């Protein structure tokens, strides 16, 4: 059980970067972008083929993120300049990226098992610090004998994810970030202030898909392979992470909302892992589990709000009746 939950946290931290990208498009820009399913694989494909061809893993990861940024920009251009419906422009780009990703990879699946990845580099870097034996000794004294060897990777990736979160927070508080938020809230209003909403949308969708591709590049190196079908359903996972995070942690400020998205991604992976431990469920039921989680996360807050309003009205009615008596 412990190893399963640890694995869920490990993958949840990486998926959190993708969820931050989905948050930018769906919540900040109010843009239903389905490019995510394709750009996730684009990041993985570009990073994988770059590493195989001798590019350093960190640089390969950055190149993969830039490829996703470019794909997002094209989606934004299709919508703003081509006047195509935002939902349809995302679908068109997602379909196009399937063939593009297959062309980049050369075949449906690429392996990184014999290559040095960013996962290996981070693990080696942590071992050089000499902290690993100390921590393992402390854990052994606590009776934890089978602590995963990749725990250091989780710590480092969590730090990286939090750095990205703080960068997104800072960006959304800058003049351009505020204009981006205003564009998602009311395009006509921000356009009346002579802001170029087309450029803002293109850059916003590009940044969103850049984060998604970065997550795909990291996940490919974490798992040791890239598959042309690994992005199927990523948009649902991203939305589930955003919605669950918002329902559990709230969205009063941008900083709190982005932190909620990270927490939502981790909680989502934990819940799915626990659900799959039931004997009557298997990995093929993951999409069903995701759909049910999103439904619960959407319905529960509204039901709780309705319950509180009824309770408040009942108390107010009882107070009026007592005063009348």
N, C-alpha and C positions, 0 to 999 in steps of 0.2 A: 504493500500500500504506500509506504513512504517513498519508495523508488518511483512509483507511478506518479505521485503528487509532485515529486521533485522534477520529473520529466515534463509535467504539465507547466510548472512555473518556468522551466528552462525555455520551452517553446513559446510560452505566453509572453515572455519579455521581448522576443524577436517579433512576434506578431503585433506587439504593441506599437512598433514603429509604423507598420502598415495601417493600424487602426488610427493613428494620428493623421496619416494621409487622408483616410476616409473622412475623418472629422473635419478636415479643412474643406473638402469638397461638399459634403452633405450638410454640415452645420454652419460653417462660416460663409460659404458661397451659395448655399442652397441649390447646389447643382447635382442632380442625380447621375453621377458619373460611373458608368459601367466599364470604363477602360481598365479599371483595377484588375479584373480577371486576366487581362492580357499583359499589362505593364508589370505585374508581379513576376510573371514568367520571363518577361524581357530582361528584368534585372538579374534574375537567376541565370538565364542563358548567356547574356553578355559577360557576366562575371566568370562563369564557368569556362566558356571558350577562351576568354582572355588568360585565365590561370593556366589552362592546358597549353597555351601558346607562349608561356614563359613570362607573362606579366605578373608583377608582385601582387599578392592578394589584396592589400589595402587599395592599391591603385585600380585593380580590377573591380573592386567593390564600388569605388567612386565612379568608374566608367559605367557600370551597370545602373547606378542611380541616375546618371546623366542621360542614359538611354531612356529610362522611364520618364524623366523630365521632358525630353523631346516628344515622346508619345503623348504625354498630357497636353503639351502645347499644341500639338496637331489637333487634338480633340477640341481644345478651346478655339482654334482657328476655324474648324468646321462649323462650330456653333455661332461664333461672332461674325466671321467674314462670309461664311457660306450660308448663314441664316438657317441652319439645320436645327431641329429640335434638340435640346440638350441630351435627352434620353437616347434619341436615335443616333446622335453623333458619337456617344459613348459606345453604343452597340456596334456601330460601323467600325470604329477604331479597334474594338475588342476582337471582332472577326478578322480584321486585317492583320492584327498582331499575331494571331495564331499561325498564319503562313509565314510572317516575318520571323517569328521565333523559331519555327521549324527550319527556315532557311539559315538562320544564324547558327543553330546547333548542328545542322547537317543530318541529324537523325533524331528520333523521338526522345532519346535519353542519353545523357552524358554522365560519366562517373568521375569523381574527384578522389577516389580512394587512394590512388598512387601519387597524388599531388599535395603540395604544401598549401594549406588554406589559412584563412585568418583565424580560424579556430585553433589550429596548431600553433600559430604564432602567439596568440594570446595565452594559451596554456603554457608555452615555453617561457614567455615573459613573466608569468606569475611564479613559475618554479624558480626563476633566477632571483626573485625577491627573498626566498628563504622562509616565507611566511607559512607555506603549505604544511611542512612538518609540525610547526608549532600549533596550527589550528587543528590538524588531525590528532595531535596528542591530547589537546583539550577535549575534542569530541570523543575520543576513546575513553577518557576518564569519565565522561558522562554516559558511557554505555552505548554509544552509537558506533558500531563496528563497520557497518556497511554503507558509510556515507559515500555518495557518488564521487568519482574522481573529477567530474566536470563542474563541481560546485564553484570553483574559481572562475570558470567561464561565465556562470550565471551572474556572479558579482560584477564582473567587468562589463558584461552586456547590459546589466541594469544601470550601471553608471553611464554607459554610452547612450542608452535610451533616455535617461534623465537629462543628459546634456542636450540631446535633440529636443526634448520637451521644453527646456529653458530657452533654447534658441527660437523655437516656435512661439513661445510666450513673448519673447522680446520683439520678434518680428511683427506680431499682431498688435503690439503697442506702439510701433513706429508710425510715422505719417502714412506710409504706403500700406501698412497693415490695417490701420484704422479705415483707410479708403477701401481696402478689400472687404472688411467687415461691413462697411456701409453699403457696398455694392451688393452683397448677399442679402442685406436687409431691405434696401430700397434703391434699385438702380436709377429710377427717374430722379430721385432726390439728389443722389451723388453726381449724376450727370448734369444737373442744373448748376453745380459748382465747377463746371468745366473739367471734370475728371474724365479720363479716357477709360471707360468701363470695359471696353473690349480688351485692352492691354492688361487690365487688372484681372479679368477672368482668365485670359490665356496664361498669365504668370501664376495665378492661384491654382489652376488645374494642373499646370506643369509641376509646381512644387508638391502638390498632393501626390501625383503619380511618381515623382522622384523619391518620396519617402516610401511609397509602396514598393518601388523597384529596389530600393536599398534593403528593405525587409526581405524581399525575394532573394537578393544576392547573398545576404547573411544566412538565410535559411538553407539555401543550396549548399553553402560551405559547411554549415552545421550538420546537415544530413549526409553530405558526401556525394550528392548527385543533383542534376537538374533534369526535370521531366517536362515535356511540352504540355502536359495536362495538369500540372501541379497548381495552376492558378484557378481551376474551376471551383466556384463557390467562394472565392476570396472576398468578394464584395459583401456576401452574407455574413462571413466571419467578422469582417470589419464593422459592419452595421451592428451586429450582435454585441461586439465589444463596446462600441459607442453607447448603445442604448442601455446595456447592463450597467456600465460605468456611471452613466447619468442617473439611472434609477437608484443606484446604491450610494453614490458619493455626492450627488448634486452638481449644479453648474452655475453657481452664483457669480463666479469670476472666470476669466479665461484660464488663469493658472490652475484653478480648481478643476475646471472642465477637462483640461489636457491631462491632469493627474488622474482624473476619474476614468479617462479613456484607457490609460495604461493599466489601472487597476481592473477595469472591465475586461481587458484582453486576458489578463492572468486568471481572473475569476472564471471567465468563459472556458479556458483550457482545463481548469480544475474540475468544473462541473461536467464537462464532456468526458473527461477521464474517469470520474466517479460513475457516471451513467453507463459507460461502456463496461464497467465491471459486473453489471448485472448479466446473468447468463442468457437471458432472452434477447439481449441486444448485441449487435456486432458492429464492426467498423462501417458497414454499409448503411447503418442507421444514423450516422453522424449528421447528415443534412436534416433529417427529421428532428433530431435532438436540438440542432441549432434553431430551426424554425419554431419549435416549442418554447425555447428559451427567449427568443425575441418576442413572441406573443405574450408570454408571462411578464416580461419586462415592460411591455407597452401597456398591458391591461392593468397590472397591479397598482401603479401610481394613480391611475384614474379612479380605480375602485376605492383606494384609500382616501383620495380627495373627496369623492362622493360620500363616503362614510363619515368623514369629518364634518362635511357641510350639513349632513342630516343630523348629526349629533349636536352641532352648534345651533341649528334651528330648533331642535327639541329642547335644548337647555334654555334658549331664549323664550320659547313658548311657555315653558314651565315657570320662568322668572316673571313673565307678564301676568300669568294666571295667579301667581302668589301675590303680586303687587295689587292686582284687581280685587283679590279676596280681602 
